[in-house]
Amino acid sequence: MSRNLVVILDFGAQYRQLIARRVRESRVYCEVLPYDTSAERIREMDPRGIIFTGGPASVYEEGAPRPDEGLYELGIPILGICYGMQLMALELGGEVERAPRREYGAAELFIDVEEPLFSGISSPTRSWMSHGDRILSPPPGFEVLAHTANSPVAAMGDPARGLYGVQFHPEVAHTDQGLEVLQNFLYRVCGCEPTWTMGSFIERAIGDIRERVGDGRAVCGLSGGVDSSVAAVLVHRAIGDRLTCIFVDHGLLRKDEAQQVVEAFGRAGLGLNLVHVDASERFLRRLEGVTDPEAKRKIVGEEFIRVFEEQAAAIARDTGPVDFLVQGTLYPDVIESGGGETAAIKSHHNVGGLPERMRLRLLEPLRDLFKDEVRELAAELGLPEEITWRHPFPGPGLAIRIIGEVTREKLAILREADAIIIEELKRAGLYREIWQAFAVLVSARSVGVMGDERTYAYPIVFRAVTSSDGMTADWARIPPDVLARISSRVINEVPHVNRVVYDITSKPPGTIEWE
Ligand code: XMP
């Protein structure tokens, strides 16, 4: 029996990892490989199925990516998606036409043959299309399984050989029963079993890290967020004491955050080497008088690199040369910064110059994962809940949540207001379903009245958004009574604040942070 594994061949699809993610969600292990991986190599891997992703090319373009033709002879089921389907159609003798214009968006899919690919799928069903070429007639041996108004062959299959193609994108959420279609391919066509777990991911990741690092040493900038924490714990499991984590307190953290992070790691008994540096004086001094948001980001970034370098140098003096820098880069970060090996650092990330300057190699064990998968991993690794579920927090911290100059007084106000917001959201049971919630302090003042007195004080902006990856977001529909409680507590308990406003802007056109 072949391995319970599916190989995804990448033809340049922008969201190829989304297919991988859906396969993992279906509890089947998968690997994404380049489209030109040889049939021989794939035969050796012995997978139960192969998926061809979509891609931006037209099958008629010169130099359009093509797979090894030997793949069709392996007797392994193949599912071609979009471009992958057109390739299969063309190569096996079907008729593919260059459509006069691209079809993009939702289309009603009418199912002509139910078993096995469309078993349990209603007809018509909403499917998401994004293609230029279309198939006029399927290759010999194939039958038409579904059509739309624009695509006479929206799905095709040759059950005898286990070859299938779909014109639409089953991996995207806009395709109503897309996951079921993929699962029909995995379970019914390939005979995969839903047995893969995050536990198996951990074992594999640890093995890979060991192999890559050898007997080298690594450092990790721990922020207390879930991504860097999970990356650190994974690498620690792999190389133990040869990893040292550096937690830099830049004085721009939330209320009691430094203490909470250090305690959480201590309490979790994870045994990490953790160096805690209080560098707040240095950062705050350099931020004096600075109001421009990009200038603030730059200062925090530069200073962070300096502190980190000093600490890493001290570690190297104590333990021997350091070779790797561990980062908790996730798949959406890779996409946002354009993909590729070197572009892997978060687009907004402040330690961008670090690996080159220190001649460190990057170790990014979470590169293929999405946030919710990382949280699942965190739970599996035994990380404490306050880290697993912590909202994302930007590198420059509160510096970009204070509009205007950063002062100690404003930081103190913002921390108190922020802590009340988070406390009330947790109390209302809303914290986990919100992607990020926080307070922003605008350096303007407005008039109010408290008791018999006229006040002239700061407004606090309350921002809470829902999102799945931070790339797009919507403002959270917080129940009015929770908003009321937050407003009254912030105004009553935080000095120098006399007004609370709620931000009802989605992203786009807004961003999540105010600066
Ligand atoms: P925006 O504001 O661009 O934020 O919608 C998207 C996500 O990125 C975080 N963010 C940052 N993270 N350094 C970081 O490490 C930064 O300079 C930065 N700016 C924004 C933001 O909190 C949200 O999760």
Residues whose N, C-alpha, C, O or C-beta is under 5 A from the ligand:
A	BS01	XMP	H348 H349 P392 F393 P394 G395 P396 G470 T511 I512 E513
